[in-house]
Amino acid sequence: MAILEDIKKSPVVRAYRQGWLAWLGAHKTAFEFAQDGAQKFKANREQLVKELVEKGEAVEVQAQDGVQKAKDFVEPRINDVREKVTTARSKVFAGATDANERFEALSGEIAKLSKTVSGLSRKVNTVRKPAAKKTATKTTEAKAPVAKTPVAKKTVEKVAA
């Protein structure tokens, strides 16, 4: 037993024991502190909820003010951009409308010119056909072989003319 008593009295064991007891005391103190906080919370929970609501309302008012300031800052710029876009759109589409009208007018003129060219072409063909047949028959007899099919006759006549 003397050895056991020597070990208990050794400075290392005493330091270890004091550390252990300090650790237990810290946990006991933390537990008591938590109990006190819980009891205070239970006693003052209505007051605490009321304070939290007041703080939330204050934050809400600040947020609404911030949103309003942001709107006041951004809205004039948005309106300015809208005006610029409207102006640019009217310029672009005005040019497109003018171009469409000009295109339609030119399309009408082209249609008229096509009819005129077709009419003139028919007149020229009617005037040339009798003369082309006379010259074609003379030239075909001398230069080209006689074609037996109607399509070949037209080809020979075109070559001769």
C-alpha positions in Angstrom: 0.0 0.0 0.0 2.9 2.3 0.5 3.5 2.2 -3.2 -0.1 3.2 -4.0 0.1 6.1 -1.5 3.3 7.2 -3.1 1.7 7.2 -6.5 -1.3 9.2 -5.2 1.0 11.8 -3.7 3.2 12.1 -6.8 3.0 15.6 -8.5 2.1 14.0 -11.9 -1.0 12.3 -10.5 -2.0 15.4 -8.6 -1.7 17.5 -11.7 -3.7 15.0 -13.6 -6.4 14.9 -10.9 -6.6 18.7 -10.8 -7.0 18.9 -14.6 -9.7 16.3 -14.4 -11.6 18.1 -11.7 -11.2 21.4 -13.6 -12.7 19.8 -16.7 -15.7 18.5 -14.6 -16.1 21.9 -13.0 -16.1 23.6 -16.4 -18.8 21.3 -17.6 -20.9 21.8 -14.5 -20.6 25.6 -14.9 -21.6 25.4 -18.6 -24.6 23.2 -17.6 -25.7 25.7 -14.9 -25.2 28.6 -17.4 -27.3 26.8 -20.0 -30.0 26.1 -17.3 -30.0 29.8 -16.3 -30.3 30.8 -19.9 -33.2 28.4 -20.5 -35.0 29.6 -17.4 -34.5 33.3 -18.4 -35.6 32.4 -21.9 -38.8 30.8 -20.6 -39.5 33.7 -18.4 -38.8 36.4 -21.0 -39.8 34.6 -24.2 -42.7 37.0 -24.8 -40.4 39.9 -24.4 -37.8 38.3 -26.7 -40.3 37.5 -29.4 -41.6 41.1 -29.2 -38.0 42.5 -29.6 -37.3 40.1 -32.5 -40.5 41.3 -34.3 -39.5 44.9 -33.8 -36.1 44.2 -35.2 -37.7 42.4 -38.2 -40.0 45.3 -38.9 -37.0 47.7 -38.8 -35.1 45.5 -41.3 -38.2 45.3 -43.5 -38.5 49.1 -43.6 -34.8 49.4 -44.5 -35.3 46.9 -47.3 -38.3 48.7 -48.7 -36.4 52.0 -48.6 -33.5 50.3 -50.4 -35.8 48.9 -53.1 -37.4 52.3 -53.6 -34.0 54.0 -53.9 -33.0 51.4 -56.5 -36.2 52.0 -58.4 -35.7 55.7 -58.3 -32.2 55.3 -59.6 -33.0 52.8 -62.4 -36.4 54.0 -63.7 -35.1 57.2 -65.4 -32.4 55.2 -67.1 -34.9 52.6 -68.3 -37.2 55.3 -69.6 -34.3 56.9 -71.4 -33.4 53.6 -73.1 -37.0 53.0 -74.0 -37.2 56.4 -75.7 -33.9 55.7 -77.6 -35.2 52.2 -78.7 -38.5 53.7 -79.8 -36.7 56.4 -81.8 -34.4 53.9 -83.4 -37.3 51.5 -84.2 -39.3 54.2 -85.8 -36.3 55.1 -88.0 -35.6 51.5 -88.9 -39.2 50.6 -89.7 -39.8 53.9 -91.5 -36.9 53.0 -93.9 -38.3 49.5 -94.2 -41.7 50.9 -95.1 -40.2 53.2 -97.7 -38.2 50.3 -99.1 -41.3 48.1 -99.2 -43.3 50.8 -101.1 -40.4 51.3 -103.5 -40.1 47.6 -104.0 -43.8 47.3 -104.8 -43.5 50.2 -107.2 -40.5 48.7 -108.9 -42.2 45.3 -109.1 -45.2 47.0 -110.8 -42.9 48.7 -113.3 -41.1 45.4 -114.0 -44.4 43.7 -114.6 -45.4 46.5 -117.1 -42.0 46.3 -118.8 -42.3 42.5 -119.1 -45.7 42.8 -120.7 -44.3 45.4 -123.1 -41.3 43.3 -124.0 -43.5 40.2 -124.5 -45.8 42.2 -126.8 -42.8 43.6 -128.8 -41.3 40.2 -129.0 -44.5 38.8 -130.4 -44.7 41.6 -133.0 -41.0 41.0 -134.0 -41.6 37.2 -134.3 -44.7 37.7 -136.4 -42.8 40.0 -138.7 -39.8 37.7 -138.9 -41.6 34.4 -139.3 -42.6 34.8 -143.0 -39.3 36.3 -143.9 -37.5 33.7 -141.9 -39.3 30.9 -143.6 -38.4 32.2 -147.1 -34.8 32.7 -146.3 -34.7 29.6 -144.2 -36.0 27.4 -147.1 -33.4 28.9 -149.5 -30.5 28.6 -147.1 -31.6 25.2 -145.8 -31.7 23.8 -149.4 -28.3 25.0 -150.1 -26.5 24.5 -146.7 -28.4 22.3 -144.3 -29.9 18.9 -144.7 -33.7 18.7 -144.7 -35.2 17.9 -141.3 -37.9 15.4 -141.1 -39.4 16.2 -137.7 -41.1 19.5 -136.7 -38.7 20.1 -133.9 -35.7 19.5 -136.1 -37.3 21.9 -138.7 -37.5 24.7 -136.1 -33.9 24.1 -135.1 -32.7 24.2 -138.7 -34.7 27.4 -139.2 -33.1 29.0 -136.1 -29.6 28.1 -137.2 -30.2 29.4 -140.7 -31.6 32.7 -139.4 
